[in-house]
């Protein structure tokens, strides 16, 4: 079975190309000739300070080269994907910074056997050459409840160590002092990850298999096994499980949180998680921690240490005081370090009250006539909502041919919003109020271009009905709604949109201006024409909307928007048929 597709030049050269690409795009970086090493381009500014070198296998971008810069790392040594870097390259990096005038070099290494061995061997060789070198090994993994001989794995918390060490170096601290400080910081930190999918090294199969309805808790950044597989549940619940595991008293590698503690929270995308999901997880983590009485001083959200394309997230907690926060807040030129506001996250007001609209009772004063609401309103709305809910899958299926397959879901969302609205409050007294209320509701709850178009139609249609609700005015209201959609939406009849259905119906509804017509017969004819027009859209070339980007040869089914509009009109007609209507009683049949 072939591995997952990767956009690379060659499998063997992808790590070299990736590092070279980072350097090519960042004028503050340079490559070290003959080695997979990136360094600050301004090494002359290093004289008299401690150099910081980190690194490890490639595939964790933006780690580690993204953290090179004033106030963070001096250089990094990259290995092949998920493989420790070569001893010779590590030694070459140490020599380069020593030659530039560094008073010492601190190697910041994640706790993996290969990294410890290779960086350790380079350290010994450098010391033999007279260099002043120290090494700190970072293990921030909170997955395993019992201590293992190999120790805790190095995960995303290592990036915070880069930041603290960089600030200390810029402040002129000595090598031993920096090593002692970051070692103490690492002991106050923990990280835990979850994954929804595996990743795959270029040219290889996925690192593991996981069922579609499962996630793995506590895995490593190379796809190493975690501690538990569990069924996917809500983000709130997953985050609670993660934080409970990280802080449990039964966990020997826990973060020792107490109510009132102050922390830095890092929400790290492991590579393939959407930013929508990342924001959901971040919000869940903030709420969960604050519910435990934890004060959140800073939050970092983004891709800091990834595992190729793995769809997953890790949470890092670091206990902080004012001194440590000052180091974390210090400036850096490293391109991958986000620069959040240097203010506390907890304890601030997050919601501003919106301006309340006028009460409906106040709006009623502007209407020149008053009439009671009729049962037609509720019956028609209930029929429309049930129709759209039943059509959800059909409309989604039609939409997949030319859109993103959510037309039915969008209309179903509108239907559910209308149902809640109808159940929560009395319906407005006037047709104009009803249409305006529906317009506001759909603009807020329906979303997408459909919500905007329906909102336009209903807002414009409500205006003629402010003065009277004669049958002729209803025809004018439909025409006004269509004009607004065409004016702002840019489509016209024949463009393969919902306008094809609406315009066909509007042409028949103009017969309502004749006092001799039977309203239901006119409406029935309008519905039939709308349905025929919707069906005819399968022969049209799309000239507006998302479908206009699709070749006409691939559009052989009706437009979902046109089908939905025709279905709404039929639902209106069927809702009215349940009542003995005449021209007089039809006036309030909204």
N, C-alpha and C positions, 0 to 999 in steps of 0.2 A: 504494500500500500504506500503510495507516495506521500511525502510530507505536505503540510499546508503551503499554499502558494506564498512566495516572498518576492518583493520587488527589489532584487539585488543584481549586481553585475555578475559576480561569481560567488559560489558558496564559500570557497576558501578565502576569498579576498574581502568578504563583506565587512568584517571588523575593521580592517585597514581603511576601507572606503568610508565607513561611517565616521571614524575619528577624523579622517582627512576632510570630510564634508563639514564637520563641526568647526574645525579650524578655518576652513575656507570662508565660512560665514561669520566668523568672529575675529575682527582685526586685533583683538587683545590677546590672541593665542598664537603659539607657534608649535610646529612639530619638531621633535628631536630627530635629526637625520639618522636613518638606519634603524630606528626603533619605533614601536607603537606607543609613543610617549607624547603627550601634549603638555606644554608649559606656558606660564605667563610670558607674554612678549616683552614685558618690562622687568626682566629679572634684575636689572641694575638697581631697581628700587628695593630689592630684597636685602641689600647689604646691611649687616648688623642685626638682622631679624632671623627668626626661626622659620625655616621652610616647612611646608606641609605637603606631603605626598600621599595620595591614596590611589585606589584603583581596584581592579578585579576583572572578572570576565565581562565581555561586552554583552549587550542584550538588555541592559538595565537603564538605558538612556531615559532621561538626561544624565543620570549618574554614569560616569563620574566627571566627565569633561565639562559638563554644564556648570560645575561648581568651582571651576578655576577662575580666580580673579582676586583683586585686592579685597581683603577681608574674608577670604575663604581659602581655597587650596592654591598651592603654588604650581602643582603639576599632578598629572595622573598617568598611570601605566595601565594600558588596556590589554587584556588577554583575548583569545578567541571567544566566541559566544559561549557563555557559561563556563569558561575555563580560566584558571589562574594565569596571570601574566608571567612572562619569562623572567628568570632571575637576572639575566644580562641586561634586560631593559630597565628593571627596577634599579639596578646598580648604576646604569648610565644616567638615570634621572637624578639619583643622589649626587653623582659626580658633577652634573650640570649645575645644580643649585649651590653646591659647595664652591664651585669655581666662580659663581656669581657673587659670592660674598656672604652667604647665609652662615650664621653662627652655629647652626645645628639643624638637623632634619628630624621631623617627627613623621613616622609612617603610621597612617590610620588605616587599619585593616579590619575587614569583616571576618567574623569567626567561622571560617571554613578551612578544612585541613590544608588544601592546596595553597590558599592564600597565606596561611600562617607559615607554611614551609618555605614558599618561594620568597616572600618578603623577609622572613627571618634569615634565610641564607644570604640574601643580598645585604641585610643589616650587618651580619658578621663579616662579610667580605669588605664592606665599606669601613667598618671599624678597624679592620686590619690595615686599611689604607690611611688611617688616621682621621677619619671623619667622625664627627659627633652625631650619633644617630640613636634615637629611641623609637620604640614601637608600642602602640596601644591596640589591643584587639577588642573590637566592639561586638558584644552579644546582647541584643535587645529583644530576642524572641520570647514571647510569653506563652507559647503553645503548649509546651510539655510541663505537666504538673509536677513531675519528679525530675530532679537534676540528673542530667546525663553526663557521662564522662567527657564527651566531646564539648559540653557546654552549650550555651544558648547561641543560636545562629545570629549572624549579623544581618539586620534588615534595614528598613527605611530610616530608623532612628539614627543610623550612621550619618545621615545628611545633617542632622542637628549638631552632631559632634564636629562635622566640618565647619559649621557656622561658628560654634563657640570657640574652637581652636583658632579659626581665622581671626576672630576679634581679639583674642589674647595675643596672637602674633603681632597684629597691627599695633597693639598697645605696648609692645616691646617686652613682653614677658619672656622669661628664659625657657629653654627646652624642658628641663625637669618640671618646672612649675606648670607648664601647659599640659604635660603628660599627666601629672597628678590631678589637675583640675578636670580634664575631660574624662579621666577614669572615674572620678567621683560622680560626674554628671551621668555617665553611662549607667551607673548603678541605680540611678533614680528615674530610669526610663524603661519603657516596654512597648513592644509592637506585636500586633496580631493581625493576620490576614485571612481573608476568605476568597474562594474562587468559584466562579460559575462555569468555567471552561478551562481546558488545558492550553498550553502554548506548545510551539514546536520549534526546535532549533533548525535553521535553514538546512534543507536536505534530509531532514529526519522526520520520523513520525511524531505525533503528539506525545508529550511527556507522560501523560496518563489519560485515562478515560473516565468520564463521569456522566451519569444519566441526566437527561434533560430536566428532570424535576429535582435535581440534587445540587448541593453546594458542598465544598470541602472547607473545613475550619482548620486554621493553623498550618497551612502549607508554607513551604519556603519559596524564595524568589527564583528558584530554578525548576519549580514544579515538583520538589520533593514532597513526599506524603505529609499530610497533616495529622491531626489527632482524632478527627471525627467527620463523618459524612452525615448530612442531615437534609431533610426535605426543604425546598425553598419556601420561605414564608415572607412576610412583609419586611421591608427595610427596618422599620422600628424594632421588630422582634429580633432580626439578625443582629443589629447593632447592640441591643440589650444583651444577647447571648455573648457577643464578643467582649463587651466591657465587663460583664459579670465574670467571664473566664479570666480576663486579664487581671482582675482585682480580687479574685477569690482567695480566702485564707488557706484553702487546701492546695493552692498553686505555689510551688516553691519558687517560681520565677515571676511572681506577680509584681505589679506596680502597687506599692503600699500607699494606697489612697485613703485619706480620712476626710470626713465632712469638713468643709472649710478650706481644704487644700487648694492651691493655685497651680494650674497646669497649662502647658502648651499642648494643643491638639494638632496632629498632622493627619489629614485624610488623603491617602495616597492611592492614586489610580495605578493598578498593576499592569495597565497597558491597553486593555480592550474594553474597559467600562465606558459607557457614554457619559458625557458631562452632565446630562440630565440626572442619571442615576447617582453620580458622584455628589451632586448638590442635595439630592434626597438623603443620601447616607450622612452627609455632613450635618444637615439639619437634625436628623435623628440622633446623631452623636452629641450635639450640643444640648438638645433637650434632655437626653438620658443622663448626661453628666450633671447638668444643673439640677435635675430632680434628685440626685444623690447628694446635693449640697456642695458640689465641686465648683470652684470659681475658675472660669476659663479666661486666661490672660490673653492668649493669641490663638488663632486658628489658621493653619496653612492648608489649602485645598488645591490639589492639582496632581500632575504626574511628576513625582520626585525620584522614585526608584522603581522601575517597571520590570516586568518579566515577559519581554517581547509582547505578544498580542493577548496575553492572558486576560480574560474578563474577570476582574476581581478588584478588591480594595483592601488596604491595610489601614489600621488605626494605630497611631503612635501617641503615647502619653508621656510627657516629661514634667516632673515636679519642678517648679521654679520658684525663685524668690526675686526680689528686685534686682539684685546684682546679676543673676543669670539672665533675666529679661533684658537688661541693658546690653549684654553681650549679643543676645539673639537679635535685638533691634539695631545693632550697629550696621553701618553702611557696608555694602559690598558691590563690586562690579560684576560678580558672577551672573551670567545671563539666565540661568535656570532657577535662581532663587527669587521667589516672589517677594514683593515689598509691601506687606499689608500696612494698614494704619497702625501706628504704635500706641494703640489704646486698648483697654480691656474689653473683651467681648461680652462677658457677663456683666449684669447690672445696668445695662442701658436699655432705653425704650426702643423697641424694634418696629412698632406699628404706629402710624399716624392716623388719626381718625379721618375718615373721608367726609366730604361736605354732604350733608343730608339733602335729598331732593325735597321739593315741596310735597306736602301731604296731599293725597288725592282729594280730600275734602275741600282743600283750598282751590284746587284746580277746577272743581265742579262749578264754582261760582262764575266762571267765565263762559259757561254754556247757556245759550239763550232758551233752551227747552229742557224739560225733564221727563223721562219716561222710565218705567221699571225695567230691570233686567228680565230677560225671558229664559225659559229652560233651553231654548235653542243654543245659547252660547255654550253651556256646559256640555250638551250632547255632542255638538260639533267638535269641540276641543278634545273630548274623550275619544271620539272616533278617529280624529287625525292622529292622536298620540298612539293609539293601538295599531293603526295602519303602519306608521313609521317604525314602530318596534318590531312588527312582524316582517317588515321589509329589510331589516338591518343586513342580514347575510347576503340577500340578493343584490342590494345596492353596493355592498363592499366588493362582491364578486365582479359586478359591472365596472367598478372603479379601478380594479387591478389592471385592466387593459390599458389604461391611459393615465392613471393617477397613482396615489399611494395606498389605495385600497381601504380608505376610511370614510367614504361617503356615507355608507349605512351607519357606521358608528357615530358620525357627526350628527346625522338626523336623529338617531336614537337618543343621543345626549340631549338634543333639543326637546324631544318628546318627554323624557323623564323630568327635565326642568319645568316644562309646562304642567305636567301632572302634579309636581310638588307645589307649584304656584297656585293651581286651581284648588288644591286641598288645603292650602294654608290660609287663604283669605277669600273674602267674597269677591266675585267678579265685578269689574267696573260697570257703572250704570250705562255708559254710552259706548256706541260702536267705536268712535274715535279714541276714547280712552282705552278700550280693549286692544285695539291695534297698536297704539303707542306703548302700552304695557308689554305686549308681546314682543314688540321691536326691541325694547330695552332688555327684556329677558334673554332674547336670542343673541343679542350683541354681547351680553355678559357671559352666557352659559354655553352657547353653541360653538363658538370659535370658528376659525378658518374663514375662507372667502365665502362659504355658504352662510355663515352667521351674519357677515357684513351685508351680503346681498339680500337676505330675507329682512334684515333690519332696515335696509334702505327702502325695500318695497313697502313694508308695513308702516314705516314712518311717513313716507310720502302719501300712501293710500289713506292714512288717517286724516290728512288735512282737509280734503273736500267734505268729509263726514262731520267736521266740527260745526257746520251750520245746519245741515239736515241729513236725513238718512233715507231719502226717497230711493226707489229702485234705480232711477237714472243716475243718482249720485254714486251708488255702488259701482256702476259701470265706469264712471269718471274716476273713482278711487282706484280701480284696477289699472286703468290707463295711466294714472299718475304714478303708481308704483312701478309700472313697467318703464315709464320714461326715466325715472330716477335710476333704475338699474342699468339702463342703457347709457345714461349720461356719465355715470361714475364707474361702471364696470367695463365699459368699452366694447361690449358684445352687441350683436344685433340678431334678429331672426335669421336662421340659416347658418349660424356659426357653431351649431351643435352644442347648445347649452340649454339650461332650464327656460330661457326666453322663448325657445321654439314652442314649448308646451303652453307657456303663459300667454304668448301673443295669439296663438290659435284659439285659446279659450276667450281672450278679451274680445276678439272679433265677433264671437257669438253673443257675448254678454252685452254688447251694445244694443241688442234687441230689447233689453229691459227698458230702454227709453220709450218704447211704444206701450202705452197703458193697456192695450188689448192683449198683450202677451201673457202666457202662463209662466210664472217665474221658474217653477221646477222643470218645465219642458226646456226652457232656455238654458238652465244650468246643466241639464242632462246632455243637451247638444254640445255645450261648451266642454264638458268633461270628455265626451267621445272624441271631439276634435283635438283636445289636448293629448289624449292617449295615442291617437293616430300620429300626431306630430312627434311625440316622444319616440314612437316606433320608427318613424322615418329618419330620425337622427343617425341610425346605424348606416345610412347610405351617404351621410354628409362628411365633408372634410372639415375637421375642427379648425376654426380660425381664432378662437379665443380660449382662455383657460389653459390648464395644465395639458389637456389633450392636444393642444395645438402643436406641441413639440414632438408628437408621435406621428409616424408615417401613416397616411390614410389607409394603406393596405392592411394595417394591423388593427384598424378600428372597424370591426364588423358586428358590433353589438350596440344597442341603444345607449345614449348618454345617461349616466346615472342621475345627474341633476334634473334632466328633463323627465325621466321616469318618476323621480320623487315628487316633482311639482304636479304631474298629472295624478299621481296617487293621492296627494293632498286634496286636490280638487274633487276627486271621487269621494274621498272621505267626508268632505264638506257636504256634498250632495246626499250621501247616504245618511249623514247625521240629521239633515233636514227632513228626510223622508219619513222619519219616525213621528212627525207631527202634522196635523191637518192644516196645511198652509194655504193662505190666500194672499193677495197683494198687500192687504192691510197688516196682517200678522207677520209678514215676511220682513217688515221694516227693521225689526230688532233681531233678526235671525243671524246674528254674528256668532 
